[in-house]
Every structure is written in C-alpha cells, then in structure tokens.
C-alpha cells in the first residue's frame, strides 16, 4: 500500500470518528429529552400558577367556614339562653338575633359553595397536569437510559477505531500527517483527502479531465495535488 493510500485510509478512519461524534451529539433521544424538559418546565409554571390560585380560594373558604362555625356556636348559645328567659321583650330580641345570624350564615354558606365550585375545576386541572408530569418523568427516564446505552455502544466503536488509527498512523510519513492535520484544523468538515473514483473527486464529485488524471498518476508522490473545486488532497 502506498503512503498516499495510507493517508486516504487515515482519512476514512477519521471520518468514521467524526460521524460517531456527530451521532453521539445528535441522537434523536437527546432531542426528545430536551423537548420533554421544555414541556416539563412549562407545565411546572402552570402548576405553580394554578396551585397559588387554588391556595387563595381555599384560604378564603377556610375563613368563611370558620366564620360559619362561630355563628353556629353563637346560635347554639343563644338557643340555650332562650330557655332561661322570662321576659317577652328579651325573648323577642333573641329571636331577632337568631334570625339575623341565620341569614348571615346562609350568605356565608352560599359564598363557600361558590368558592368550592371555583376550586373543583382547578383541582381537576392540577390533577391532569400532575399526571402528565409523572408521564414526562417516566419517559425522560426511559430516554436517558437509552442514551446511556447508545453512548456506551458509540464509545466502544470510537475506542476500536481510535486503536486502528494509532496502529495505522506509522504507515504515513510524518510530513504528510502534519499537512493533513493542518488542513483538518482549518475546517472543511474534516474531509481533506479525496480519492479519484471513475474520474471524479470522491469529496465533491468534480469530473476531472483525462489530462489531469494522467498528471495525477505520474506526479511526484511527495507533492500531493489538490482538487480545484473543493481543495482536498487527491489520491489516485
């Protein structure tokens, strides 16, 4: 195998490593987790808003129920006192007070019912949101477990190919490797070596003239030619 072919093989190995790195970062499960985390965050904000609203209503409900309880105690005390009254005037006044307390109690109980009617749909909505939260947590856990498995498989492939690369590296001249590494550091998507396949550049598909191909085949192998279109080093 010529040094140029070895350089092309080195490129193939590095391309596989680049592809594995890309696969590791762009696996669909990772994107799905981010989407679920976004949904969970939005859901958490909704739950807090509704919980706060329900808390205020429940606080008002407890306040009204406490007032109703006070009225009921007052009514019970007044009824008990009535049995010991002998004055018609005092008895009439007590009856008026009981009637007033009864009317106030009815108003308060109606207000309690109104609050309960407002609280019920909020509780149902919260229950639905919390159920969805649980499902999101379960799905996120499943996806994260899948990511761990996939990353382990990719890392194993990376280790294998990296080992092949280390074994292969001594087959290429140091000056060629230096030039290769310099070109890779400039970007180009990591592809800096291309083969001539059926008269075309394997990197960009440019059709070479027969004169250029003949020049490439008979060129000084210490000076690599480059594709005029994409600039990759060409290996015949």
C-alpha positions as CSV (number, residue, x, y, z in Angstrom):
1,X,0.0,0.0,0.0
2,X,1.4,3.4,-1.0
3,X,1.7,6.2,1.5
4,X,-1.0,8.1,-0.3
5,X,-3.4,5.2,0.0
6,X,-2.4,5.0,3.7
7,X,-3.2,8.7,4.0
8,X,-6.6,8.1,2.4
9,X,-7.2,5.2,4.8
10,X,-6.4,7.6,7.7
11,X,-9.0,10.0,6.4
12,X,-11.5,7.2,6.3
13,X,-10.8,6.3,9.9
14,X,-11.1,10.0,11.0
15,X,-14.3,10.4,9.0
16,X,-15.8,7.4,10.9
17,X,-14.7,9.1,14.2
18,X,-16.3,12.4,13.1
19,X,-19.5,10.5,12.2
20,X,-19.6,8.8,15.5
21,X,-19.1,12.1,17.4
22,X,-21.9,13.6,15.3
23,X,-24.2,10.6,16.0
24,X,-23.4,10.9,19.7
25,X,-24.4,14.5,19.9
26,X,-27.4,14.4,17.6
27,X,-29.2,11.1,18.6
28,X,-32.9,11.5,18.5
29,X,-33.4,10.6,22.1
30,X,-31.3,13.6,23.2
31,X,-33.6,15.9,21.2
32,X,-36.6,14.2,22.7
33,X,-35.3,14.7,26.2
34,X,-34.8,18.4,25.6
35,X,-38.4,18.7,24.3
36,X,-39.7,16.8,27.3
37,X,-37.7,19.0,29.6
38,X,-39.2,22.1,27.9
39,X,-42.7,20.7,28.3
40,X,-42.0,19.8,32.0
41,X,-40.7,23.4,32.7
42,X,-43.8,25.0,31.1
43,X,-46.0,22.5,32.9
44,X,-44.3,23.3,36.2
45,X,-45.0,27.0,35.7
46,X,-48.7,26.3,35.0
47,X,-49.0,24.1,38.1
48,X,-47.5,26.8,40.3
49,X,-49.9,29.4,39.0
50,X,-53.0,27.2,39.4
51,X,-51.8,26.0,42.8
52,X,-51.3,29.6,44.0
53,X,-54.8,30.5,42.7
54,X,-56.3,27.4,44.5
55,X,-54.5,28.2,47.7
56,X,-56.0,31.7,47.8
57,X,-59.5,30.3,47.2
58,X,-59.0,27.5,49.8
59,X,-57.8,30.1,52.3
60,X,-60.9,32.2,51.7
61,X,-63.1,29.0,52.0
62,X,-61.5,28.2,55.4
63,X,-62.0,31.7,56.6
64,X,-65.7,31.6,55.7
65,X,-66.1,28.2,57.2
66,X,-64.5,29.4,60.4
67,X,-67.0,32.3,60.5
68,X,-69.9,29.9,59.9
69,X,-68.6,27.7,62.8
70,X,-68.5,30.8,65.1
71,X,-72.1,31.7,64.1
72,X,-73.3,28.1,64.8
73,X,-71.7,28.3,68.2
74,X,-73.3,31.6,68.8
75,X,-76.7,30.3,67.7
76,X,-76.4,27.3,70.0
77,X,-75.5,29.5,72.9
78,X,-78.5,31.8,72.2
79,X,-80.9,28.9,71.9
80,X,-79.7,27.6,75.3
81,X,-80.1,31.0,76.8
82,X,-83.7,31.3,75.4
83,X,-84.9,28.5,77.7
84,X,-84.0,30.6,80.8
85,X,-85.6,33.8,79.6
86,X,-88.9,35.0,81.0
87,X,-89.1,38.5,79.5
88,X,-91.1,38.6,76.3
89,X,-89.0,41.5,75.2
90,X,-85.7,39.7,75.7
91,X,-87.1,36.6,74.0
92,X,-88.2,38.6,71.0
93,X,-84.8,40.3,70.8
94,X,-83.1,36.9,71.0
95,X,-85.3,35.5,68.2
96,X,-84.4,38.5,66.0
97,X,-80.7,37.9,66.7
98,X,-81.1,34.2,65.8
99,X,-82.9,35.2,62.6
100,X,-80.1,37.6,61.7
101,X,-77.4,35.1,62.5
102,X,-79.3,32.6,60.3
103,X,-79.4,35.0,57.4
104,X,-75.7,35.7,57.7
105,X,-74.9,32.0,57.9
106,X,-76.9,31.4,54.6
107,X,-74.9,34.1,52.9
108,X,-71.6,32.7,54.1
109,X,-72.5,29.1,53.1
110,X,-73.5,30.3,49.6
111,X,-70.1,32.0,49.4
112,X,-68.4,28.8,50.5
113,X,-70.3,26.9,47.8
114,X,-69.2,29.4,45.1
115,X,-65.6,29.0,46.2
116,X,-65.9,25.2,46.1
117,X,-67.3,25.5,42.6
118,X,-64.2,27.5,41.6
119,X,-61.8,25.2,43.3
120,X,-63.1,22.0,41.8
121,X,-62.1,22.7,38.1
122,X,-58.7,24.0,39.3
123,X,-58.1,20.7,41.3
124,X,-59.1,18.7,38.2
125,X,-56.7,20.7,36.0
126,X,-53.9,20.3,38.6
127,X,-54.6,16.5,38.7
128,X,-54.3,16.3,34.9
129,X,-51.1,18.4,34.9
130,X,-49.5,16.3,37.7
131,X,-50.4,13.1,35.9
132,X,-48.7,14.4,32.8
133,X,-45.7,15.4,34.9
134,X,-45.4,11.9,36.0
135,X,-45.6,10.5,32.5
136,X,-42.9,13.1,31.4
137,X,-40.6,11.9,34.2
138,X,-41.1,8.3,33.2
139,X,-40.5,9.0,29.5
140,X,-37.5,11.1,30.3
141,X,-36.0,8.4,32.4
142,X,-36.6,5.8,29.7
143,X,-34.9,8.1,27.1
144,X,-32.0,8.9,29.3
145,X,-31.4,5.2,29.9
146,X,-31.5,4.6,26.2
147,X,-28.9,7.5,25.7
148,X,-26.6,5.8,28.2
149,X,-26.8,2.5,26.3
150,X,-26.3,4.2,22.9
151,X,-23.4,6.3,24.2
152,X,-21.7,3.2,25.5
153,X,-22.1,1.5,22.1
154,X,-20.7,4.6,20.3
155,X,-17.8,4.9,22.8
156,X,-16.9,1.3,22.2
157,X,-16.8,1.9,18.4
158,X,-14.7,5.1,19.0
159,X,-12.2,3.1,21.1
160,X,-11.9,0.4,18.4
161,X,-11.4,2.9,15.5
162,X,-9.1,5.0,17.6
163,X,-7.0,1.9,18.2
164,X,-7.0,1.2,14.5
165,X,-5.9,4.8,13.8
166,X,-3.0,4.5,16.3
167,X,-1.8,1.3,14.6
168,X,-2.3,2.8,11.1
169,X,-0.6,6.2,11.8
170,X,3.0,5.0,11.5
171,X,2.3,3.9,7.9
172,X,2.1,7.5,6.8
173,X,5.1,9.9,6.6
174,X,5.2,12.4,9.4
175,X,5.2,15.4,6.9
176,X,2.1,14.1,5.2
177,X,0.4,13.6,8.6
178,X,1.4,17.2,9.6
179,X,0.0,18.6,6.4
180,X,-3.1,16.5,6.8
181,X,-3.7,17.6,10.4
182,X,-3.1,21.3,9.4
183,X,-5.8,21.1,6.7
184,X,-8.2,19.3,9.0
185,X,-7.8,22.1,11.6
186,X,-9.0,24.6,9.1
187,X,-12.4,23.0,8.8
188,X,-13.6,21.6,5.5
189,X,-15.9,19.4,7.6
190,X,-13.0,17.2,8.5
191,X,-12.6,15.9,4.9
192,X,-9.2,16.9,3.5
193,X,-8.3,13.8,1.4
194,X,-10.3,12.5,-1.5
195,X,-9.9,9.6,-3.9
196,X,-10.3,9.8,-7.7
197,X,-13.2,7.4,-8.4
198,X,-14.1,6.9,-12.0
199,X,-12.6,10.2,-12.9
200,X,-14.5,12.1,-10.2
201,X,-13.4,13.7,-6.9
202,X,-14.9,11.5,-4.1
203,X,-15.3,14.6,-1.9
204,X,-17.2,16.9,-4.2
205,X,-17.9,14.9,-7.3
206,X,-16.0,17.2,-9.7
207,X,-15.3,15.5,-13.1
208,X,-11.5,15.6,-13.9
209,X,-10.1,15.8,-17.3
210,X,-8.1,12.9,-18.7
211,X,-5.1,15.2,-18.9
212,X,-5.4,16.0,-15.1
213,X,-5.9,12.3,-14.2
214,X,-2.8,11.4,-16.2
215,X,-0.9,14.1,-14.5
216,X,-2.1,12.9,-11.1
217,X,-1.0,9.3,-11.9
218,X,2.5,10.4,-12.9
219,X,3.0,13.2,-10.4
220,X,5.8,13.3,-7.8
221,X,4.2,11.4,-4.9
222,X,5.9,13.7,-2.4
223,X,3.8,16.6,-3.7
224,X,0.1,15.9,-3.4
225,X,-2.2,17.5,-5.9
226,X,-5.5,19.2,-4.8
227,X,-9.0,19.3,-6.2
228,X,-9.6,22.7,-7.8
229,X,-13.2,22.6,-6.7
230,X,-13.0,21.6,-3.0
231,X,-9.3,21.7,-2.3
232,X,-8.9,18.2,-0.9
233,X,-5.7,16.3,-1.3
234,X,-6.1,13.8,-4.1
235,X,-5.2,10.2,-4.0
236,X,-5.3,8.4,-7.4
